[in-house]
Each structure stands twice: as C-alpha cells, then as structure tokens.
Amino acid sequence: MVAGNQRSRVVITGVGVVSPVGIGQSAFWSNMTAGRSGITPLSAFPSQNLPCKLAAEIRDFDPLQYIHERKFLKVMSRDIQLGVSAATLAMQDAGLVNGDVNPDRLGVEFGAGHISFTPDELADAARLMEGLTESEISNRWGPTAIGKIAPLWLLKQCPNMPACHVAIEHGARGPNNTITSADASALLALQESMRCINRGHADVMIVGACSSNINPVDIARISLVDTLSPQNDPEQGCRPFDRDRDGSIVGEGSAVFIVERYSHAVARGAEIYCEVLGVGAGCDGRGDENVAGGRGLSSAMGAALRQANVSPRELGHINAHGKSTRNDDWVEARAYHHSFGDDTHRIPVVALKSYFGNFDAGSGAVELAGSILSLKHGELPATLNYKHPDPLCRLNVSRDPQRLRSSIAMTVNRTSMGQSAAAILRAI
C-alpha cells in the first residue's frame, strides 16, 4: 500500500505477444534476434488497387487456442481476438489462473485504436440501396436494409470491448479502463495501471493494447492522412531513420503484460521481468516550433527520467517510435538531441517497426514487449533495413545485435498529433 507520497514498487511478471514476428514471446524473441521480418507482400486480399502492397500480417493464428469464452468470438473483431489471446498468454506466463488474485484486486488497462468493419459485414444491406436516390435510401434504410445487419454488429467496433472481454475472460472485477491515444496508448495504459496500484485499488493489472490494420478500408483511410511506403520489396518497406525511408507499413498485433505490486509478486514467488521505474507523458501543444521540435516527446522523456531518478547516461538503450516517415523520424530525433544533448550519440537506439510496421495502439505494446525481453536476455536486436544513416537524425541506431551495456531501458511512442509517452524499465 501507499504511505504518504511513497510509491509502491511496480513490476512486470508476465508477457504475452501475438505479432507478425511470432505468436508467444519465445517465437517473437527468437525471430527478432535472428533478424526475421514479419513484413511481406500483402496476401489477405488483392492489393493491386491499394496504395500499399506490403503488410505485416499474423499467420496461423487460431483464436480458439487462447479464448475460453468461445461464445463471444462472434462479437469479437480481429483486433479484439488478438488482444484477448495475448492476455491469455500473459496470464499463463505469469503463472496466474482465475482465482489466484482476488477478483476485486485484479484490473484491466487496455489501449485500442480505430476498429474498422469489414466490407462484407454491410454488403447485404448496401446491395438493397443500389440505384436509389438519397431520399429513397433515407426512407427504406430502416424498414428494409438494417435488418440485413447483425444485431450485435456494432460491438465489434467499440474500442472499449478489448478491455471488457479481457476482464470477462479472466474474472477481473477491479479497475477497468480503455485508452484510445493511438500509438501512445500502451504506455499510457501502463502509466494508469501504476496509478491504480499506487492508489491501493489493485494488486495486479492486465495491461496491453491491440489493433489490426489488415483491412482494405483501413489501408485506404490511412493512406489519406499518413505516408505509406509504395515499395514492393519487404527489405525497403519500413526503414526507420534511414536516409531513403519513404513511409510506414500497415500491420496488426497485440502485446499484454501482467503489472503487479512488487510485494504481491514476491509473496507468490513470481518470476519478475523488470521493474517499471517511471512513465511520463506530454503533448506538443500549439505552434509549429513545438511540433517540429517534438516538445511533447521531450516532456514525456524528462518526466519519466525524473520519476525514475535516472540520468540519460544510465540508459542501456532507447526503443524508438521509429515510424519510418521522413517527418516523424526527424521530429523524434530532434527530441532526443534536445533532451540528451551529447549523450544522444552514446545511447543505442532500436526501431522495432522495421520488423512489423506500424499498427496504431498495438504496435506500441509489441515494442514494449521487445524492450522487456531485451532486458531479460541482455541483448538488443538489430534495426532492420538501416543502411544509409540520415544526417538529419544523427542517432546511434543498432545495425547489428549487441549486448546491453545497462539493465535500464527507455521505450517511447508518439502520435501524429504530438501526444507522447515514455517509460523507464529496469531488469531485476
């Protein structure tokens, strides 16, 4: 419990990953250390008329292997299935089964992105409206077409449903919240889970994020507001901080973590991956100078370092946002230089989106899993496709796997609107 301003130590005792690089943390880690990318030519549907021909798809995924409450599958979108499955893997990894934790002291904090419908879900209703005028559609939609849509169809698109299903699956009756802050969602969920534990409202929190952009509607939508790489070669599709980068790649995935009060974890004899020393958040605010300089990310990193009582020189690596668009990578690099000065060149930087692209809330969670497993194994994976350093970034990007020089890591994420989050982790 918390006494005065003294915070409880908070640790991570379970990691579950469902990603294009592997399902389960063992496959995920072994593929990353071997340099195996999850980015391939898009295969889920025809791509000839889409602006992006590559994607990071999860293959051989069967939700029935991970979801106990199978009756809910019919109201679970792909995103939700990924999230609930990753939560099951995390609980198994932490050695927890239903009833091990007081249900009222077990909570859920989950990040979610935009959950798209699939065109076939509305196809029958749309066909009834073909050739009608606007007024005819208005008159006939309710009496005729709406009956062609499944009654619980909307439940697949609600961003709070991953947290709901995770709580139902694992009997978690404690604090339950959903964060929809795009790429920063997972780290913000981690921050809120620490607050729940420090307020004395929970002993254990199931924390993560999920999303899937492997959808023609999503790809078309994203291409209108962001830069997707036009490449056909997977080795050139996602190149964070590389001089020749030309956009990000869509993907899908989820990672979930068991976040626990240290004393609770020790009492039950849990294996501890790392301690969460601090999480900070910030936003660029108004003004081009703030956006171009990544002031929100600088604020988030500064807040996390202060909370952790850690100096930049103690960081063994930075797990970068590394979106692989020209502007986003420039802004991120400026934030590092502004925050760390000359120390920037000494800190190894890894950009894991080079393995699995960018997929909103879920990618931040999978990146966090990468840092936690790096601390566990004492090794930093290489950044794929990094061949020509960008002179406007000037970062110490990891080109080859390397041993970690420190047991302390920072992982960061930033949204296109400038909302940012940073977390400091330390291996135990």
C-alpha positions in Angstrom: 0.0 0.0 0.0 1.0 3.6 -0.4 2.0 5.7 2.7 2.1 9.5 2.1 4.0 10.2 -1.1 5.8 6.9 -1.1 5.1 4.9 -4.2 4.8 1.1 -4.4 7.3 -0.7 -6.5 5.6 -2.0 -9.6 7.0 -4.9 -11.7 6.1 -6.9 -14.8 5.6 -10.6 -14.2 4.1 -11.8 -17.4 4.4 -11.1 -21.2 2.1 -12.3 -23.9 2.7 -11.5 -27.6 0.7 -12.1 -30.7 2.5 -10.5 -33.6 3.6 -10.8 -37.2 7.1 -11.8 -35.9 5.7 -14.6 -33.8 2.9 -15.8 -31.5 4.2 -16.2 -28.0 7.2 -14.5 -26.6 9.6 -17.3 -27.4 8.9 -17.2 -31.1 8.7 -13.4 -31.1 12.1 -13.1 -29.5 13.9 -15.8 -31.5 12.7 -14.3 -34.8 13.8 -10.8 -33.9 17.2 -11.8 -32.7 17.6 -13.8 -36.0 16.6 -10.7 -38.0 13.4 -12.2 -39.4 10.9 -9.6 -40.6 7.2 -10.0 -40.4 6.7 -7.7 -43.4 5.7 -9.5 -46.6 3.7 -8.8 -49.7 0.0 -8.3 -48.7 -1.8 -11.7 -49.1 -5.1 -11.3 -47.2 -6.9 -9.7 -50.1 -6.0 -8.3 -53.6 -3.7 -5.3 -53.3 -3.4 -4.1 -56.9 -5.7 -1.1 -56.4 -4.3 -0.2 -52.9 -1.6 2.4 -52.3 0.5 -0.1 -50.2 1.5 -3.6 -51.4 3.2 -4.7 -48.2 1.9 -5.6 -44.8 2.9 -7.3 -41.5 0.2 -10.0 -41.2 -0.2 -12.6 -38.5 -0.3 -16.0 -40.0 -1.5 -19.3 -38.5 -3.5 -17.5 -35.8 -6.4 -19.5 -34.3 -8.2 -17.6 -31.5 -9.8 -20.9 -30.3 -6.4 -21.9 -28.9 -6.4 -18.9 -26.5 -10.0 -17.8 -25.8 -12.0 -19.8 -23.3 -15.3 -17.9 -23.7 -15.8 -19.0 -27.2 -19.4 -17.8 -27.5 -18.0 -14.3 -27.6 -16.0 -14.9 -30.7 -18.9 -13.9 -32.9 -18.8 -10.3 -31.5 -15.0 -10.0 -31.5 -13.3 -8.2 -34.3 -9.8 -9.3 -35.3 -8.3 -6.6 -33.0 -10.2 -7.9 -30.0 -9.3 -11.5 -30.7 -5.6 -10.6 -30.8 -5.9 -8.7 -27.6 -7.7 -11.3 -25.6 -5.3 -14.0 -26.9 -2.3 -12.0 -25.9 -3.8 -11.5 -22.4 -4.3 -15.3 -22.1 -0.6 -15.8 -23.0 0.5 -13.1 -20.4 -1.6 -14.7 -17.6 -0.1 -18.1 -18.4 3.4 -16.7 -18.5 2.8 -15.0 -15.1 1.6 -18.4 -13.6 -1.9 -17.0 -12.8 -5.2 -18.7 -13.2 -8.6 -17.4 -12.3 -9.0 -17.2 -8.6 -5.2 -16.7 -7.8 -5.8 -13.0 -7.4 -8.8 -11.5 -5.5 -11.1 -10.6 -8.5 -11.8 -7.2 -6.9 -8.0 -6.5 -6.8 -7.4 -7.5 -10.4 -7.9 -4.8 -13.0 -7.5 -4.1 -16.8 -6.0 -1.2 -18.6 -6.1 -1.5 -22.4 -5.2 0.5 -25.4 -7.2 0.3 -28.6 -7.2 2.0 -31.9 -9.7 2.6 -34.7 -11.5 -0.8 -35.2 -12.8 -1.0 -38.8 -15.6 -3.0 -40.1 -15.1 -5.4 -43.0 -17.0 -4.6 -46.2 -18.8 -7.9 -46.2 -20.4 -7.1 -42.9 -22.5 -4.4 -44.6 -22.6 -5.8 -48.1 -26.2 -7.3 -48.0 -27.6 -4.0 -46.7 -25.7 -1.9 -49.2 -27.0 -4.0 -52.1 -30.5 -3.2 -51.2 -29.7 0.5 -51.6 -28.1 0.2 -55.0 -29.5 2.7 -57.6 -31.7 4.5 -55.1 -31.8 8.3 -54.6 -30.8 9.9 -51.3 -34.4 10.3 -50.3 -35.2 6.7 -51.2 -32.3 5.5 -49.1 -33.5 7.6 -46.2 -37.0 6.1 -46.4 -36.0 2.5 -47.0 -32.9 2.0 -44.8 -34.7 1.4 -41.6 -37.6 -0.8 -42.8 -35.6 -3.0 -45.2 -31.8 -2.7 -45.1 -31.0 -2.5 -41.4 -32.4 -6.0 -40.9 -29.6 -7.3 -43.0 -27.0 -6.2 -40.4 -26.2 -8.5 -37.5 -27.9 -7.1 -34.3 -24.6 -7.1 -32.3 -22.5 -5.8 -35.2 -21.5 -2.6 -33.5 -19.9 -4.4 -30.6 -17.1 -5.5 -32.9 -16.2 -1.8 -33.5 -16.3 -0.4 -29.9 -12.8 0.4 -28.7 -13.7 -0.4 -25.1 -14.5 -4.0 -25.9 -11.0 -5.5 -25.7 -10.8 -4.4 -22.0 -14.3 -5.8 -21.4 -13.5 -9.2 -23.0 -10.2 -9.5 -21.2 -11.9 -8.8 -17.9 -14.7 -11.3 -18.6 -12.1 -13.9 -19.7 -10.0 -13.6 -16.5 -12.6 -12.6 -13.9 -11.1 -9.2 -13.3 -13.6 -7.1 -11.3 -11.1 -4.3 -10.4 -10.4 -1.0 -12.2 -11.2 -1.2 -15.9 -10.3 1.4 -18.4 -9.7 1.9 -22.2 -7.2 4.4 -23.6 -7.6 5.5 -27.3 -4.5 7.6 -27.9 -3.2 5.8 -31.0 0.4 4.9 -30.8 0.9 6.1 -27.3 -2.0 4.1 -25.8 0.0 1.1 -24.5 2.4 3.3 -22.5 -0.4 5.4 -21.2 -2.2 2.3 -20.1 0.9 1.2 -18.3 1.1 4.6 -16.6 -2.6 4.4 -15.5 -2.1 0.8 -14.2 0.8 2.1 -12.0 -1.6 4.7 -10.6 -4.2 2.1 -9.8 -1.7 0.1 -7.9 -0.3 3.1 -6.1 -3.7 4.3 -5.1 -4.3 0.9 -3.5 -7.1 0.0 -5.9 -5.4 -3.1 -7.3 -2.6 -5.6 -6.7 -2.4 -6.9 -10.3 -3.3 -5.2 -13.6 -3.6 -6.8 -17.0 -2.2 -4.1 -19.3 -1.8 -4.0 -23.1 -3.1 -2.8 -26.4 -4.3 -4.4 -29.7 -5.1 -3.3 -33.2 -5.2 -4.6 -36.8 -4.9 -2.5 -40.0 -5.0 -5.5 -42.3 -8.2 -4.3 -43.9 -8.7 -2.6 -47.3 -10.9 0.1 -45.7 -8.1 0.8 -43.2 -5.4 0.9 -45.8 -7.3 3.4 -47.9 -8.2 5.5 -44.9 -4.6 5.6 -43.6 -3.2 6.5 -47.0 -5.3 9.7 -47.0 -3.8 11.0 -43.7 -0.4 9.4 -43.5 2.5 8.2 -45.6 2.6 4.5 -46.5 5.6 3.1 -48.3 4.9 2.3 -52.0 7.7 -0.3 -52.1 7.2 -3.9 -53.3 10.4 -5.2 -51.6 9.9 -6.0 -47.9 13.5 -5.0 -47.2 12.8 -1.5 -48.4 9.3 -1.2 -47.0 10.0 0.1 -43.4 13.3 1.8 -42.8 13.2 3.9 -39.6 15.8 6.7 -39.5 17.3 5.6 -42.9 18.0 8.4 -45.3 15.9 6.7 -48.0 12.8 5.9 -45.9 9.6 6.6 -47.7 6.7 5.6 -45.4 5.4 3.1 -42.9 3.8 -0.3 -43.4 0.4 -1.4 -42.0 0.3 -4.4 -39.6 -1.5 -6.0 -36.8 -0.8 -7.4 -33.3 -1.1 -7.2 -29.6 1.1 -7.5 -26.5 -0.2 -7.8 -22.9 1.7 -7.5 -19.6 0.9 -8.5 -16.1 1.8 -5.5 -14.0 2.0 -6.3 -10.3 2.8 -4.7 -6.9 6.3 -5.9 -6.1 5.4 -7.2 -2.7 2.5 -9.2 -4.1 4.7 -10.7 -6.8 7.4 -11.7 -4.2 4.8 -13.2 -1.9 3.5 -15.6 -4.6 7.1 -16.4 -5.8 6.6 -14.9 -9.3 9.3 -14.6 -11.9 9.9 -10.8 -12.4 11.0 -9.5 -15.8 11.6 -5.9 -14.8 10.6 -3.0 -12.6 8.7 0.0 -14.1 10.7 2.9 -12.7 8.7 5.7 -14.3 6.3 6.7 -17.1 5.9 10.2 -18.4 3.5 11.8 -20.9 3.4 15.0 -22.9 2.0 16.8 -26.0 3.5 19.2 -28.5 0.9 21.8 -27.9 0.3 24.8 -30.1 2.9 26.2 -32.5 5.0 24.8 -35.4 8.1 25.2 -33.3 6.8 22.8 -30.7 5.7 20.2 -33.3 8.9 20.4 -35.3 11.0 20.0 -32.1 9.0 17.2 -30.6 8.4 19.1 -27.4 5.8 16.7 -26.2 8.2 13.7 -26.5 10.9 15.7 -24.7 8.5 16.5 -21.9 7.4 12.8 -21.7 11.0 11.6 -21.5 12.0 14.2 -19.0 9.1 13.3 -16.7 9.9 9.6 -17.0 13.5 10.1 -16.1 12.7 12.4 -13.2 10.2 9.9 -11.8 12.7 7.1 -12.2 15.6 9.2 -10.8 17.7 8.1 -13.8 20.1 10.1 -15.9 20.3 9.6 -19.7 23.8 8.2 -19.3 22.4 5.2 -17.4 20.1 4.2 -20.3 21.2 0.9 -22.0 19.0 1.5 -25.0 16.1 3.5 -26.3 13.3 1.6 -28.0 12.3 4.3 -30.5 8.9 5.1 -32.1 10.7 4.9 -35.5 7.7 5.3 -37.7 9.7 5.4 -40.9 8.1 8.5 -42.3 10.5 11.4 -43.1 8.9 14.0 -40.9 8.1 11.8 -37.9 11.6 10.4 -37.7 13.1 13.9 -37.9 10.9 15.2 -35.1 11.7 12.2 -32.9 15.5 12.6 -33.5 15.3 16.3 -32.6 13.5 15.4 -29.3 16.4 13.1 -28.4 19.0 15.7 -29.1 17.1 18.4 -27.2 16.6 16.1 -24.2 20.0 14.3 -24.1 22.5 16.6 -25.8 25.9 14.9 -26.4 24.6 11.8 -24.7 22.3 11.1 -27.6 25.2 9.6 -29.6 26.2 7.2 -26.8 22.7 5.6 -26.4 21.9 2.7 -28.7 18.6 3.1 -30.4 16.5 0.3 -31.8 13.4 0.7 -34.1 11.3 -2.4 -34.0 8.7 -1.2 -36.5 11.3 -2.3 -39.1 10.1 -5.9 -38.2 6.4 -5.4 -38.0 5.3 -2.0 -39.3 3.0 0.4 -37.6 -0.5 -0.5 -36.4 -1.7 2.1 -34.1 -2.1 1.2 -30.4 -0.9 -2.4 -30.9 2.5 -1.6 -32.3 3.4 0.4 -29.1 2.6 -2.6 -27.0 4.6 -5.0 -29.1 7.5 -2.6 -29.0 7.3 -2.5 -25.2 7.4 -6.3 -25.2 10.6 -6.0 -27.3 12.3 -3.9 -24.6 11.2 -6.1 -21.8 12.6 -9.2 -23.5 15.8 -7.3 -24.4 16.3 -6.7 -20.7 15.5 -10.3 -19.9 18.1 -11.6 -22.4 20.6 -8.8 -22.1 20.6 -8.3 -25.8 19.4 -5.6 -28.2 18.1 -6.8 -31.7 19.3 -5.0 -34.8 17.2 -2.4 -36.6 16.3 -4.0 -40.0 16.8 -2.2 -43.3 19.0 0.6 -41.8 21.7 1.0 -44.4 22.1 4.8 -45.0 22.1 7.0 -41.9 20.1 10.1 -42.2 22.4 13.1 -41.4 19.3 15.0 -40.1 18.8 12.3 -37.4 22.3 11.5 -36.2 21.3 8.6 -33.9 23.2 5.6 -32.7 20.9 3.2 -34.4 21.6 -0.5 -33.8 22.6 -2.2 -37.1 23.6 -5.5 -35.6 22.5 -7.4 -32.4 24.5 -6.3 -29.4 24.9 -7.0 -25.7 23.2 -4.4 -23.5 25.6 -2.2 -21.5 23.0 -1.4 -18.9 19.9 -3.0 -17.3 17.9 0.2 -17.7 15.8 0.9 -20.9 13.6 3.6 -22.2 10.8 3.0 -24.7 8.8 5.8 -26.3 5.8 6.4 -28.6 4.4 9.5 -30.2 1.2 10.1 -32.2 0.9 12.1 -35.4 -0.9 14.8 -33.2 2.1 15.1 -30.9 0.8 13.1 -27.9 3.8 11.2 -26.5 4.7 8.8 -23.7 7.9 7.3 -22.4 8.6 4.5 -19.9 11.8 3.6 -18.0 12.3 -0.1 -17.2 15.0 -1.8 -15.2 15.8 -5.5 -15.1 15.7 -7.2 -11.8 
